């Protein structure tokens, strides 16, 4: 009876720790193919249940092969990555499993060494096995969250803060002391009942599960802090862009004044020479105007910064052989601040230009801006190549999982005006519709 309970305890705790770590690894390094959160929650439960069933057969080689096959298939069928093929993802999962197995072996050896050093030899067999399993899983958790996850590609540059070192230190000390108390209790020759031994098993399970949750949420808080830092940097970038476009506005105003003076001189030149060289003077004047016309910024709206942005991005599009169509109605954008205008239009237009650069033929960007009652509607579409990956209603950047954060700033700005943004993909076209309450 007790041997069966020991086996079940070991299987439950092993499958729980391995499953959570493997799925967390895939969530951090890959992108989900499907948007449903429930699907991935059910997938984790099914995977863990399948591994429990396989481990109950108590065939070591079958256990290892099952972990490799099940989680290798999950990484291929339910996750994707623009930089890694399906076989590369499967190999990464196999390598991680081997590393975790090595960590578990280290845990077993450390536990044996600790008992030998403390001269603790008379532990009841059931408790001995369970303490072995508990300690080895704690070693896996500590090594994974402190070292393995940081040494892996794309995460090795993350350094722990002093607060994180303190938190991890407290977790380690708390877990070791808790286990030490249990070891002392079961090694003093005290007679414990079956119910008391079950309670000790529950306590050991809670130690591992509690540490797992604390380590997970500590890492979650760390990633949340990193995301806030990225958003702050993007806001600073938007401020710099705003200052740049503000400077361009002043330059454009000066250019308009100079160009107007040039037109006056050309008109005077025409009057002076029309009697003697009329045709030549007119032709020269026409050529000068055609040469200077592209320098004249067009006023699309009543918002100076928006006009500068649209003129600037139109020049960028023309340089990349992208057709840039603007359809602007009688819209008043004065209700938005220059920095908000910059955040929305620069991010969206930069994304559109980047997408068009990947298209071989028929490159285009179309923008429609108009007012409907008390709302401002922005419709933007651009040509694109291939299919997009979507996650929570947003396209995933092909530059990697850590890119594409600019859309978050756009969405946050839109929410300030009780607005809404809808992104969708048609055949060879990306569409963005925005509604703002003016």
C-alpha positions in Angstrom: 0.0 0.0 0.0 2.7 2.5 1.1 4.9 1.6 -1.9 2.0 2.4 -4.2 1.5 5.7 -2.5 5.2 6.5 -2.8 5.2 5.7 -6.5 2.0 7.8 -7.1 3.5 10.7 -5.1 6.7 10.6 -7.2 4.9 10.4 -10.5 2.5 13.3 -9.6 5.3 15.6 -8.4 7.6 14.8 -11.4 4.9 15.2 -14.1 3.6 18.4 -12.5 7.1 20.0 -12.4 8.2 18.8 -15.8 5.0 19.8 -17.5 4.8 23.3 -16.1 8.5 24.0 -16.9 8.2 22.7 -20.5 5.1 24.6 -21.3 6.5 27.8 -19.7 9.6 27.3 -21.8 7.5 27.0 -25.0 5.4 30.1 -24.0 8.5 32.2 -23.6 10.4 31.1 -26.6 7.7 30.3 -29.2 4.4 31.8 -30.4 1.0 30.2 -30.1 -0.6 29.1 -33.3 -4.1 29.3 -31.9 -5.6 32.1 -29.9 -7.8 30.1 -27.5 -6.4 30.3 -24.0 -8.7 27.4 -22.9 -7.2 25.2 -25.6 -3.7 25.6 -24.2 -5.0 25.1 -20.6 -6.7 21.9 -21.6 -3.6 20.8 -23.5 -1.4 21.2 -20.4 -3.9 19.1 -18.4 -4.1 16.4 -21.1 -0.3 16.3 -21.5 0.3 16.0 -17.7 -2.4 13.3 -17.5 -0.9 11.3 -20.3 2.5 11.4 -18.7 1.1 10.3 -15.4 -0.5 7.3 -17.1 2.7 6.4 -18.9 4.8 6.8 -15.7 2.5 4.4 -13.8 3.8 1.6 -16.0 7.2 2.2 -14.4 9.2 1.6 -17.6 12.1 4.2 -17.5 12.9 4.1 -21.3 9.2 4.4 -22.1 8.9 7.4 -19.8 11.7 9.3 -21.5 10.5 8.5 -25.0 6.9 9.6 -24.1 8.2 13.0 -22.8 10.1 13.5 -26.0 7.3 12.4 -28.4 4.4 14.2 -26.6 6.2 17.5 -26.0 8.0 17.4 -29.3 4.7 17.1 -31.1 3.2 19.9 -29.0 6.0 22.2 -29.9 5.4 21.4 -33.6 1.6 21.4 -33.8 0.6 24.1 -31.3 3.6 26.6 -31.5 5.6 28.3 -34.2 8.6 30.5 -34.6 9.7 32.5 -37.6 13.4 31.9 -36.9 13.3 28.2 -36.0 12.0 25.2 -37.9 9.7 22.6 -36.4 12.7 20.2 -36.1 14.7 22.8 -34.3 12.0 23.4 -31.8 11.6 19.6 -31.2 15.4 19.3 -30.7 15.3 22.2 -28.1 12.6 20.4 -26.2 14.7 17.2 -26.2 17.8 19.1 -25.0 15.8 20.8 -22.2 14.4 17.4 -21.1 18.0 16.0 -20.9 19.1 19.1 -18.9 16.2 18.7 -16.5 17.1 15.0 -16.1 20.7 15.9 -15.3 19.5 18.5 -12.7 17.3 15.8 -11.1 20.4 13.5 -10.9 22.3 16.3 -9.3 19.5 16.6 -6.8 19.6 12.9 -5.9 23.4 13.1 -5.4 23.2 16.2 -3.2 20.5 14.6 -1.1 22.6 11.5 -0.5 25.6 13.6 0.3 23.7 15.7 2.8 22.3 12.6 4.6 25.8 11.1 4.7 27.3 14.3 6.1 24.6 14.6 8.7 24.9 11.0 9.6 21.2 10.4 9.0 20.7 6.7 8.1 17.5 5.4 9.7 14.7 7.0 7.6 11.7 5.0 6.9 11.7 3.7 3.3 8.5 5.4 2.3 9.6 8.8 3.6 13.2 8.3 2.3 12.0 7.9 -1.3 9.5 10.8 -1.0 12.2 13.1 0.5 14.5 12.1 -2.3 12.0 13.0 -5.0 11.0 16.3 -3.3 14.6 17.5 -2.9 15.5 16.6 -6.5 12.5 18.5 -7.8 13.5 21.6 -5.7 16.9 21.4 -7.3 15.4 21.3 -10.8 13.2 24.4 -10.0 16.1 26.4 -8.5 18.6 25.5 -11.3 16.0 26.2 -14.0 14.8 29.6 -12.8 18.2 30.9 -11.6 20.5 29.6 -14.4 19.0 27.5 -17.2 16.4 29.9 -18.3 18.9 32.8 -18.3 21.6 30.9 -20.2 19.3 29.9 -23.0 19.4 31.8 -26.2 17.6 35.2 -26.1 17.4 35.3 -22.3 21.0 35.1 -21.2 21.4 38.9 -20.9 18.7 39.2 -18.2 20.4 39.9 -14.9 18.9 39.4 -11.5 18.3 42.4 -9.3 19.2 42.4 -5.6 15.5 42.0 -4.7 15.3 38.9 -6.9 18.4 37.4 -5.3 16.8 37.9 -1.9 13.5 36.4 -2.9 15.2 33.3 -4.5 17.4 33.0 -1.4 14.4 33.1 0.9 12.7 30.4 -1.2 15.8 28.1 -1.0 16.3 28.6 2.7 12.6 28.1 3.5 12.4 24.9 1.4 15.6 23.4 2.8 14.7 24.2 6.4 11.2 22.7 5.9 12.6 19.5 4.5 15.2 19.4 7.2 12.5 19.5 9.9 10.7 16.6 8.2 13.9 14.6 8.0 14.6 15.2 11.7 11.0 14.0 12.5 11.2 10.8 10.5 14.8 10.0 11.5 14.5 10.0 15.3 13.0 6.6 15.5 9.5 8.1 16.3 6.6 5.9 15.5 4.4 7.7 12.9 1.0 6.5 11.9 0.0 6.1 8.3 -2.2 9.2 8.4 0.8 11.2 9.8 3.0 10.0 7.0 0.3 11.0 4.4 0.3 14.5 6.0 4.0 14.7 5.6 3.7 13.8 1.9 1.1 16.5 1.5 3.5 18.9 3.2 6.3 18.0 0.8 4.0 18.3 -2.2 2.9 21.8 -1.0 6.6 22.8 -0.6 7.3 22.0 -4.2 4.1 23.4 -5.6 4.4 26.6 -3.5 8.0 27.1 -4.7 6.9 26.5 -8.2 4.2 29.2 -8.0 6.5 31.7 -6.2 9.3 31.2 -8.8 6.8 31.4 -11.6 5.2 34.7 -10.4 8.6 36.2 -9.5 9.6 35.6 -13.1 6.3 36.9 -14.3 6.8 40.1 -12.3 10.3 40.4 -13.8 9.0 40.1 -17.4 6.2 42.6 -16.6 8.9 45.0 -15.4 10.8 44.5 -18.6 7.7 45.1 -20.7 7.0 48.4 -18.8 10.6 49.4 -19.5 10.1 48.7 -23.2 6.9 50.7 -23.3 8.6 53.6 -21.5 11.4 53.5 -24.1 8.8 53.5 -26.9 7.1 56.6 -25.3 10.5 58.3 -25.2 11.0 57.3 -28.8 7.6 58.9 -29.7 8.7 62.1 -27.9 11.8 62.2 -30.0 9.9 61.6 -33.1 7.5 64.4 -32.2 10.4 66.8 -31.7 11.8 65.7 -35.0 8.5 66.4 -36.8 8.0 69.6 -34.9 11.4 70.7 -36.3 10.4 69.6 -39.8 7.3 71.7 -39.4 9.3 74.8 -38.8 11.6 74.0 -41.8 8.5 73.5 -44.0 7.1 76.8 -43.0 10.4 78.5 -43.9 10.5 76.5 -47.2 7.0 77.8 -48.1 8.1 81.4 -47.6 11.2 80.9 -49.7 9.2 79.1 -52.5 6.6 81.9 -52.5 9.5 84.4 -53.0 10.8 82.3 -55.8 7.4 82.4 -57.5 7.4 86.2 -57.2 10.9 86.4 -58.8 9.8 84.1 -61.6 6.8 86.2 -62.3 8.9 89.3 -62.4 11.4 87.5 -64.6 8.5 86.7 -67.0 7.4 90.3 -67.1 10.9 91.5 -67.8 11.6 89.2 -70.7 8.2 88.5 -72.2 8.7 91.2 -74.8 12.0 89.9 -76.1 12.2 86.2 -75.0 8.6 85.3 -74.2 8.5 81.6 -75.1 12.0 80.9 -73.6 11.2 82.8 -70.3 7.9 80.9 -69.9 9.5 77.5 -70.6 12.2 78.4 -68.1 9.6 79.4 -65.5 7.7 76.2 -66.0 10.8 74.1 -65.5 11.7 75.9 -62.3 8.2 75.4 -60.9 8.2 71.7 -61.8 11.5 71.3 -60.1 10.4 73.2 -56.9 6.9 71.7 -56.7 7.9 68.5 -54.9 9.4 70.6 -52.1 6.1 72.2 -51.3 4.5 70.3 -48.4 0.8 69.5 -48.9 -1.7 70.5 -46.2 -3.9 67.5 -45.8 -5.5 68.4 -42.4 -5.6 71.2 -39.9 -3.0 69.4 -37.7 0.5 70.6 -38.6 2.3 67.6 -37.2 0.0 65.2 -39.0 0.7 67.0 -42.3 4.4 66.7 -41.7 4.1 63.0 -40.9 2.0 62.3 -44.0 4.4 64.3 -46.3 7.4 62.6 -44.8 6.0 59.0 -45.0 4.8 59.7 -48.6 8.4 60.6 -49.6 9.6 57.4 -47.9 7.0 55.4 -49.7 7.8 56.9 -53.1 11.5 56.2 -52.5 10.6 52.5 -52.0 8.3 52.5 -55.1 5.2 52.2 -52.9 2.0 53.8 -54.2 0.8 56.2 -51.5 -2.9 57.1 -51.8 -4.5 59.6 -49.4 -8.2 60.4 -49.2 -8.8 63.0 -46.5 -12.2 64.5 -45.8 -13.0 67.6 -43.7 -11.6 66.2 -40.5 -10.6 68.2 -37.4 -7.7 66.5 -35.6 -7.1 69.3 -33.2 -8.5 67.3 -30.3 -5.4 65.1 -30.3 -2.0 66.2 -29.0 1.0 66.1 -31.3 2.6 63.3 -29.4 -0.6 61.2 -29.7 -0.8 61.9 -33.4 2.9 60.8 -33.7 2.4 57.6 -31.7 -0.5 56.4 -33.9 0.4 57.4 -37.4 4.2 56.9 -37.3 3.9 53.4 -35.8 1.1 52.3 -38.3 2.8 53.9 -41.3 6.2 52.5 -40.5 4.7 49.0 -40.1 2.9 49.4 -43.5 6.0 50.5 -45.3 8.0 47.6 -43.8 5.3 45.2 -45.0 5.2 46.7 -48.5 9.0 46.3 -48.8 8.5 42.5 -48.8 6.0 42.7 -51.7 7.5 42.2 -55.2 4.6 43.7 -57.2 1.7 46.1 -56.6 3.1 47.9 -53.5 0.6 50.3 -52.1 -0.6 52.1 -48.9 -4.1 53.6 -48.8 -5.3 55.9 -46.1 -8.8 57.3 -45.6 -9.5 59.8 -42.9 -12.9 61.4 -42.3 -15.5 62.4 -39.7 -18.8 60.7 -39.0 -20.9 62.6 -36.5 -18.7 62.9 -33.4 -16.3 60.2 -34.5 -13.1 60.3 -36.5 -12.6 57.2 -38.7 -9.2 56.1 -39.9 -9.0 53.4 -42.5 -5.5 52.2 -43.5 -4.6 49.3 -45.8 -1.4 48.1 -47.4 -0.2 45.3 -49.6 1.6 42.4 -47.9 3.3 39.1 -48.7 2.3 35.7 -47.3 0.2 35.0 -44.2 0.4 36.6 -40.8 0.5 34.9 -37.4 -2.1 36.3 -35.0 -2.1 36.3 -31.2 -4.9 37.9 -29.2 -6.3 39.8 -32.2 -2.9 41.3 -33.1 -0.4 40.2 -35.8 2.9 38.8 -34.5 6.0 40.6 -35.8 8.2 38.5 -38.1 11.1 40.1 -36.3 10.5 37.9 -33.3 8.4 37.7 -30.2 10.0 40.8 -28.5 9.1 43.1 -31.4 5.8 44.7 -32.5 5.3 46.4 -29.1 4.5 49.7 -30.9 1.0 48.5 -31.5 0.5 48.4 -27.8 1.3 52.1 -27.6 -1.1 52.8 -30.5 -3.9 50.9 -28.7 -3.3 52.7 -25.4 -3.5 56.1 -27.2 -6.7 55.1 -28.9 -8.3 54.0 -25.6 -7.8 57.5 -24.2 -10.5 58.7 -26.6 -12.8 55.7 -26.0 -11.8 54.5 -29.4 -11.4 51.1 -30.9 -8.9 49.5 -33.3 -9.7 46.5 -35.6 -6.9 44.7 -37.4 -7.7 42.2 -40.1 -6.0 40.3 -43.0 -7.5 39.9 -46.4 -5.9 38.2 -49.4 -2.6 39.9 -49.8 -3.7 42.9 -47.8 -3.5 44.1 -44.2 -6.3 46.4 -43.0 -6.4 48.7 -39.9 -9.7 50.4 -38.9 -9.7 53.0 -36.1 -12.6 54.9 -34.6 -11.9 57.8 -32.2 -14.3 59.8 -30.2 -13.5 63.4 -30.9 
